Amino acid sequence: SHQEATEKEVERILGLLQTHFKNDPDTPISFFDLVIDPNSFARTVENIFHVSFIIRDGFARLKLDDDKLPIIEPSKDNEGRENDHSAGARNQVVISLNHQEWK
């Protein structure tokens, strides 16, 4: 089903993120490098959709780097999942990305 496919893709992306940080915990990943598929605008939009679940569920978080560009990193083991009601635990944002910007 569509829901199962979404769950598998979310798990795949989370696995990639966790593997990167296990191998190189000091190197942040650019959010855009993670989600942008240079060959497919539709796939880029799908990737952003899937990453939104990872962030919503507290498995990863977005921060801004020194250049004020978004980076993504996995949350620490209990960070963001156990203390859902703490201030700032969950923030959602809307980004705009059109076909021309994607190119």
C-alpha positions, -999 to +999 in steps of 0.1 A: +000+000+000+010+036-003+013+040+035+037+010+037+058+023+008+060+057+026+070+040+059+097+020+041+111+051+024+112+070+057+130+042+073+155+040+044+163+077+046+166+076+084+190+047+080+211+067+055+212+096+079+222+074+109+248+055+090+264+088+078+266+100+114+279+067+127+308+069+102+314+106+105+297+122+135+314+155+131+303+163+096+268+177+093+246+169+063+231+197+043+194+193+042+193+202+006+221+177-003+201+150+014+167+157-003+175+171-037+176+146-065+193+164-094+175+143-119+140+145-106+120+174-092+092+150-082+116+128-063+130+158-045+095+167-034+089+132-022+122+132-003+112+164+015+079+148+024+096+116+038+121+136+058+093+156+073+081+124+091+116+118+105+117+152+120+080+151+131+087+119+150+118+133+167+143+110+150+162+139+135+164+177+138+172+206+116+196+234+125+212+262+107+249+262+099+272+292+100+259+303+066+223+301+078+216+270+056+197+241+070+216+210+081+201+178+094+213+154+121+199+124+139+186+132+174+204+117+203+189+084+216+162+100+238+163+136+226+130+149+212+111+116+215+106+112+253+101+148+261+076+158+234+060+186+254+092+205+262+095+240+248+107+239+212+106+201+210+086+202+177+087+229+152+073+227+117+082+249+088+070+253+053+095+257+025+088+268-010+107+251-038+096+255-074+110+238-105+132+268-114+148+269-079+153+231-080+172+234-113 
